Amino acid sequence: MSTRSNPIAVFDSGLGGLTVVRQLMRRLPAESIVYFGDTARVPYGIKSAETVTRFAEENIEFLEAFAPKLIIAACNTASATALPRLDGKYTVPLCGVVQPGARAAVRKTRNRRVGVIGTEATVGSSSYTRCITELNPDVRVVARACPLLVPLVEEGRTSGDPVVRMVLKEYLKPLKDARVDTVVLACTHYPLLKPGIRAVMGPGVQIVDSARETARDAADILAASGRLARANTKAVHRFFASDHPERFAKLGKRFLGRPLGAVRLVQPELLNGHLALRVAEQG
């Protein structure tokens, strides 16, 4: 039985989920967090639903060794593909990034025109479009795949970079032409380019950061079950990756907004129950 002092667990296929952790740290500073980035098997978006679900199961089972009170799939592909298949399988609550972002978009839009930008896999899955229209069938969704944005972010380019500005203008043109008044950042890398996206779309357009909305949902889930950490609790943050932990720590600093400290390696073949428990006991 998890208690107030148990950690929140977060997994992603790589670095992007650290933007969710960043928002969790801001909103819930007393919460301990365990993060797993499955960098050895990234990207998830090009893999079958069965494979993504298996990866998600293995990630969840690894994180269960830390006795978390909530597990967040900070990965759009896993949220859209795996979580519906895993509903009810685990005693620990599961939370994704799609529904929080979709709910915020429906809540914020005034003209019922919403833009969604994400990776090719996320846009191709229609997960945000489906979720938004289920919440409000009158909302028109304009989705745009932006495949160059993730590598640009991971190269360290920012909104002030002329290449980034040019790419954003090209990608966001269909959304401007459709006169959307709300844009959902359907990729956890994109918050790092929020100033550039805001500049292209203009001041009248609302930007929905799915990472921020997911942290809000996590706080609501824990508050409703009486499991928020007490305000004076000292938070402990632990980070794991399935490949290149040194690179993960170096690049992750930009996503988290602070140094990660030590990142421990967990090889994919060790992602099963008793070996995961052994890693948890050591770390």
Secondary structure as UniProt FT lines:
FT   TURN            4..5
FT   STRAND          8..12
FT   TURN            16..17
FT   HELIX           18..27
FT   TURN            29..30
FT   STRAND          33..37
FT   TURN            39..40
FT   TURN            45..46
FT   HELIX           49..64
FT   TURN            65..66
FT   STRAND          70..73
FT   HELIX           76..81
FT   HELIX           83..86
FT   TURN            87..89
FT   STRAND          94..95
FT   HELIX           98..108
FT   STRAND          113..118
FT   HELIX           120..125
FT   HELIX           127..135
FT   TURN            137..138
FT   STRAND          140..145
FT   TURN            147..148
FT   HELIX           149..154
FT   TURN            155..156
FT   TURN            159..160
FT   HELIX           162..177
FT   TURN            178..179
FT   STRAND          182..185
FT   TURN            188..189
FT   HELIX           190..193
FT   HELIX           194..201
FT   TURN            203..204
FT   STRAND          206..209
FT   HELIX           210..224
FT   TURN            225..226
FT   TURN            231..232
FT   STRAND          237..241
FT   HELIX           245..256
FT   STRAND          263..265
FT   HELIX           268..270
FT   HELIX           273..282
//
